[in-house]
Structures are given as structure tokens and as C-alpha cells.
Amino acid sequence: MSHQLVIDLTRDAIMTALMLSAPMLLIALGVGLIVSIFQSVTQIQEQTLSFVPKLVFVGGAIVVGMPWLMQLLIKYTTQLIRGIPAMIA
């Protein structure tokens, strides 16, 4: 196993993890920002007020994006399994 192959495998794994997590993280960031602005304007300082909308929106994003997420994971896993002979040689 060459150094370049290890670097490529690591890069692909990190990129796949970023592609899987980025939509949910961005939605949580956006909802958190909107809720924070709402809390600042109304001066309501309730901690659960920011948690529940994030949970709902991120859960919805997971449900809506599940086909794409699974397709990405299957593509990565298939590519990894097909590359096993190159790793051994």
C-alpha cells in the first residue's frame, strides 16, 4: 500500500463525511441564527426555544435528504470495495 493510496483514501473519507454532514450543519446554523435574532428582538432567553426548532428542521432535512445521503454512502462504499485489489497489490 503506497503513501499516495493512503492519502487518497483519507481524503475521500473526509470529503464524504463533509458531504454527509454539511447540509444538516448548515440548516442547524441557519435555524440557530434565526432563533437567536428572534430571542434578541423579543428578549426571550429560553434555552429550549433554540433546541426544538433545530431538532425539527435537522430531522426534516435528514428525512428529505436520505435518498441522496444513502446514494453518496453507497457510491463511496462501492468505490472502496472495488479498490481492495489495488490496496493489496
N, C-alpha and C positions, 0 to 999 in steps of 0.2 A: 504494500500500500504506500503510494507516494505522498509526499507532503502536499502536493497540489490537489490530490484527490481528497485529502482530509480537509483542506481549506474550502474546496468546493462543496463538500458535504455539509460543513459547518455553516457556510454562507447560505446554502439552500434551506437548511433547517431554521436559521434565524429569519430569513425572508418569509418563509411560510408562517412562522409564529407571528411575525409582524402583520402579515396579510390577514391572518385569522383574528387577531386581537384589535387591530386598528379601528374597524367600524364601531365596535362596542365601546372602545375607549373614547372615541370622538363624540359619540352620542352622549355618553355619560358626562363628558366635559361640557358639551353644549347645554344639556339639561341643567347641570350644576350651575353654570354661569347664569342661565335664565332665572333659576330659582334664587340664586344669590342676589341678583338685581331686584327681584320681587321682594325678597326679605329686606333689602336695604331701603327700598321705597316705602314699604308698609311698616317697617321697624318690628316685624315679627321675627323673633330669634328662636325658633323651634328647630331642633336638630333633626327630628324625624321628617320635617317638611321637605328637606332636601333628599332624604334617603328613599322615600317611597316613589317619587316620580322617576328617579334614576333607575330604580329596580324595575318599574313598569316599562319604561322605554327601552332599557337594555334587554329585558326579557322579550319584548316585542321584536327588537332587532335580531335577536338570536332566532326566533321563530321564523321571521320573514327571510332572513339570510341563510337559514340552514341548508337549503339546496346548494347554494354557492359555496358555503363553508365545507360541506361534505365533498363536493366536486374537487375543491382545492386539495383537501386531505387525501382523497383517493388518487389524484394525479401525482402528488408528492410521494405517496407510498408505493405506487406502481413504478415510478421512476427509480426509487430507492431499491426496490426488489429486483428490477431489471438490471441494475448496476452492480449487483453482487458478484457476477463473474469477473468484472473488471477490478473489483476490490481484492479478490483472491489472487489473481494473476500478478 
